Amino acid sequence: MSVASEIAEAFKTSCTESGISMTTILSRYMAKHSGVYLKGKPSSILSSKRQRRAEIVKIIKQLETVRGCEESYQERIPENLQSSEVYEKADEWVSVLSEVIEMLEGLP
């Protein structure tokens, strides 16, 4: 298992165990790790629109990596399990990640 696959699996497990939606966790991740807020206050390092958009591009790339890992996982599910809950969950993850990426890419 690659590091990216391990990260995607850990992310998936965390969401499931916490009972928090993937969208909520992704939103919290973006707020915490994008540097937009430091100690609850807007960070001056992202004070310009250009800097904020550059950070969004980085976040999109990270989300695309996670989505790719989830798609790879989904493709490795045997045919006899492709109508199972496991496959449906993987499909849901890919859809939600795609929606989030699409929303971020559509920001002005």
C-alpha positions as CSV (number, residue, x, y, z in Angstrom):
1,M,0.0,0.0,0.0
2,S,1.4,3.4,-1.0
3,V,1.7,6.3,1.4
4,A,-1.1,8.1,-0.5
5,S,-3.4,5.0,-0.2
6,E,-2.6,4.8,3.6
7,I,-3.5,8.5,4.0
8,A,-6.8,8.0,2.1
9,E,-7.7,5.0,4.2
10,A,-6.8,6.8,7.4
11,F,-9.0,9.7,6.3
12,K,-11.9,7.4,5.5
13,T,-11.6,5.6,8.8
14,S,-11.4,8.8,10.7
15,C,-14.6,10.1,9.1
16,T,-16.4,6.8,9.7
17,E,-15.3,6.5,13.4
18,S,-16.0,10.1,14.2
19,G,-19.5,10.1,12.7
20,I,-18.7,13.5,11.1
21,S,-19.4,14.0,7.4
22,M,-16.5,14.0,5.0
23,T,-17.5,17.5,3.9
24,T,-17.2,18.8,7.5
25,I,-13.8,17.2,8.0
26,L,-12.6,18.6,4.6
27,S,-13.8,22.1,5.5
28,R,-12.0,21.9,8.9
29,Y,-8.9,20.6,7.2
30,M,-8.9,23.4,4.7
31,A,-9.4,26.1,7.4
32,K,-6.7,24.6,9.7
33,H,-4.0,23.6,7.1
34,S,-4.3,26.3,4.5
35,G,-2.9,28.9,6.8
36,V,-6.0,31.1,6.3
37,Y,-6.4,31.4,10.1
38,L,-3.7,31.5,12.7
39,K,-4.9,31.5,16.3
40,G,-8.5,32.4,15.2
41,K,-7.4,35.5,13.2
42,P,-6.9,35.9,9.5
43,S,-3.3,35.4,8.5
44,S,-1.5,38.2,6.8
45,I,0.4,35.7,4.7
46,L,-2.8,35.2,2.7
47,S,-4.0,38.7,2.7
48,S,-4.1,39.1,-1.1
49,K,-6.6,37.3,-3.4
50,R,-3.7,35.9,-5.4
51,Q,-2.2,34.2,-2.3
52,R,-5.5,32.8,-1.3
53,R,-6.2,31.4,-4.8
54,A,-2.7,29.8,-4.8
55,E,-3.5,28.1,-1.5
56,I,-6.8,26.9,-2.9
57,V,-4.9,25.4,-5.9
58,K,-2.7,23.5,-3.4
59,I,-5.7,22.2,-1.5
60,I,-7.4,21.1,-4.8
61,K,-4.2,19.1,-5.7
62,Q,-4.3,17.4,-2.3
63,L,-8.0,16.6,-2.7
64,E,-7.3,15.2,-6.2
65,T,-4.7,12.9,-4.7
66,V,-7.1,11.6,-2.1
67,R,-9.8,11.2,-4.8
68,G,-7.3,9.3,-7.0
69,C,-6.5,6.9,-4.1
70,E,-10.2,6.3,-3.5
71,E,-10.8,5.6,-7.1
72,S,-7.9,3.1,-7.1
73,Y,-9.3,1.5,-4.1
74,Q,-12.7,1.3,-5.7
75,E,-11.2,-0.2,-8.9
76,R,-9.6,-3.0,-6.8
77,I,-12.9,-4.1,-5.3
78,P,-13.7,-7.5,-6.7
79,E,-16.7,-7.7,-9.1
80,N,-18.7,-9.8,-6.7
81,L,-18.6,-6.9,-4.2
82,Q,-19.3,-4.1,-6.6
83,S,-22.9,-3.9,-5.4
84,S,-21.9,-4.0,-1.8
85,E,-22.0,-1.3,0.8
86,V,-18.1,-1.1,0.7
87,Y,-18.3,-0.2,-3.0
88,E,-21.1,2.2,-2.6
89,K,-19.2,4.0,0.2
90,A,-16.1,4.3,-2.0
91,D,-18.3,5.6,-4.8
92,E,-19.8,8.2,-2.4
93,W,-16.4,9.3,-1.4
94,V,-15.3,9.8,-5.0
95,S,-18.5,11.8,-5.7
96,V,-18.2,14.0,-2.7
97,L,-14.5,14.7,-3.3
98,S,-15.3,15.5,-7.0
99,E,-18.0,17.9,-5.8
100,V,-15.7,19.7,-3.4
101,I,-13.0,20.0,-6.0
102,E,-15.5,21.3,-8.5
103,M,-16.8,23.8,-6.0
104,L,-13.3,25.0,-5.2
105,E,-12.3,25.3,-8.9
106,G,-15.4,27.4,-9.5
107,L,-14.5,30.1,-7.0
108,P,-14.0,33.5,-8.5
